[in-house]
Amino acid sequence: MTSLDAPALARGAAHLLAELGNRAEVHDLYSPEGAAVYHDMAGGDTQEVRELVTLVRALPGPVLDLAAGSGRLTLPLLALGREVTALDLSETLLALLKERLAQSRGRLAERCTVVHADMRDFALDERFGAIVLGTSSISLLDPAGRAALYRRVRAHLLPQGRFLLTTVELHAPPGQEEAEFAFTGPSGRSYRFFERWARADGRRVVAVFPAETATETEAEQLTVCTTTIGVLPADLLESELTAHGFAVRSRIPLGDQSGRHRDVLMEAEVAA
Ligand SMILES: C[S@@+](CC[C@H](N)C(=O)[O-])C[C@H]1O[C@@H](n2cnc3c(N)ncnc32)[C@H](O)[C@@H]1O
């Protein structure tokens, strides 16, 4: 994580937050309180899962799912019939993953090892055919954290193994650093999503509000989630990976590549 101060919220978000006053309970999107909102934001994106599963299917050996969270990618990877190690720093999310494994059909849990660790600093006894870092989770690390991660990934790959990671690029003309979107999650709840791209320092701050802020009673609390995330273009990641002894074999665009957010899946291997 970065130690810099968070950039300011988008003006629309700051305005709405001021209007809500004491009714707003602000949490980090990745905190236990933000988990339900996070699930609603990420849960609808199935193309990343499909592309990752397709790539992993072709790679022999066990799979390491880094920053696995509550297992959005871990469960489909297990469904391939492979041994999967799911590693995350959040005990809360790993507890959710264990619950999901316990409820899953087909004895997936028997092939899953759950590890509580930091992806910048882990040492496992095993080597992997595929190491997956999805959901643009690499953006949560600062440059020193990413360098440490690359070293750990290299040390844990089998000779022909692949590092599969996703990133979200931002594209907007100067002057359009702020944006607002509406979305409805798989739970059926609707939200207002505000974003401010602090272009110069390569980060964006997001704020997610319930779409409906009028409530029955003035005293009713509303959960508002904010977080600051790095913005890491694929070119930047490719040059970092190259500097750390990887070769990028492919870049797979995920979804619409004409909008503000452009998701890219990168496939890297240790350079010969
Ligand atoms: C964007 S979520 C992705 C979770 C999961 N892969 C998914 O698709 O839903 C980011 C995850 O990174 C984890 N995380 C953040 N920093 C970490 C670190 N240094 N080491 C391991 N996990 C970390 C968080 O706990 C969270 O589960």
The ligand as an SDF file (V2000), in Angstrom:
LIG
                    3D

 27 29  0  0  0  0  0  0  0  0999 V2000
   -9.4240   -6.1950   -5.4090 C   0  0  0  0  0  0  0  0  0  0  0  0
   -9.4870   -7.3760   -4.0890 S   0  0  0  0  0  0  0  0  0  0  0  0
   -9.4140   -8.8530   -5.0590 C   0  0  0  0  0  0  0  0  0  0  0  0
   -9.8940  -10.0960   -4.3590 C   0  0  0  0  0  0  0  0  0  0  0  0
  -10.1610  -11.2880   -5.2560 C   0  0  0  0  0  0  0  0  0  0  0  0
   -9.0210  -11.6590   -6.0820 N   0  0  0  0  0  0  0  0  0  0  0  0
  -11.3710  -11.0460   -6.1330 C   0  0  0  0  0  0  0  0  0  0  0  0
  -11.2510  -11.1680   -7.3360 O   0  0  0  0  0  0  0  0  0  0  0  0
  -12.4380  -10.7380   -5.6020 O   0  0  0  0  0  0  0  0  0  0  0  0
   -7.8960   -7.1380   -3.4520 C   0  0  0  0  0  0  0  0  0  0  0  0
   -7.4310   -8.1330   -2.4290 C   0  0  0  0  0  0  0  0  0  0  0  0
   -6.0670   -7.8810   -2.1590 O   0  0  0  0  0  0  0  0  0  0  0  0
   -5.8270   -8.1890   -0.8040 C   0  0  0  0  0  0  0  0  0  0  0  0
   -4.5450   -7.5560   -0.4660 N   0  0  0  0  0  0  0  0  0  0  0  0
   -4.2530   -6.2420   -0.3840 C   0  0  0  0  0  0  0  0  0  0  0  0
   -2.9470   -6.0650   -0.1130 N   0  0  0  0  0  0  0  0  0  0  0  0
   -2.4110   -7.3120   -0.0250 C   0  0  0  0  0  0  0  0  0  0  0  0
   -1.0970   -7.7960    0.2110 C   0  0  0  0  0  0  0  0  0  0  0  0
   -0.0810   -6.9660    0.4100 N   0  0  0  0  0  0  0  0  0  0  0  0
   -0.9030   -9.1330    0.2140 N   0  0  0  0  0  0  0  0  0  0  0  0
   -1.9230   -9.9910   -0.0020 C   0  0  0  0  0  0  0  0  0  0  0  0
   -3.1960   -9.5840   -0.2300 N   0  0  0  0  0  0  0  0  0  0  0  0
   -3.4280   -8.2620   -0.2470 C   0  0  0  0  0  0  0  0  0  0  0  0
   -7.0480   -7.6490   -0.1050 C   0  0  0  0  0  0  0  0  0  0  0  0
   -7.2030   -8.2230    1.1790 O   0  0  0  0  0  0  0  0  0  0  0  0
   -8.1460   -8.0720   -1.0960 C   0  0  0  0  0  0  0  0  0  0  0  0
   -8.6290   -9.3480   -0.7980 O   0  0  0  0  0  0  0  0  0  0  0  0
  1  2  1  0
  2  3  1  0
  2 10  1  0
  3  4  1  0
  4  5  1  0
  5  6  1  0
  5  7  1  0
  7  8  2  0
  7  9  1  0
 10 11  1  0
 11 12  1  0
 11 26  1  0
 12 13  1  0
 13 14  1  0
 13 24  1  0
 14 15  1  0
 14 23  1  0
 15 16  2  0
 16 17  1  0
 17 18  1  0
 17 23  2  0
 18 19  1  0
 18 20  2  0
 20 21  1  0
 21 22  2  0
 22 23  1  0
 24 25  1  0
 24 26  1  0
 26 27  1  0
M  CHG  2   2   1   9  -1
M  END
$$$$
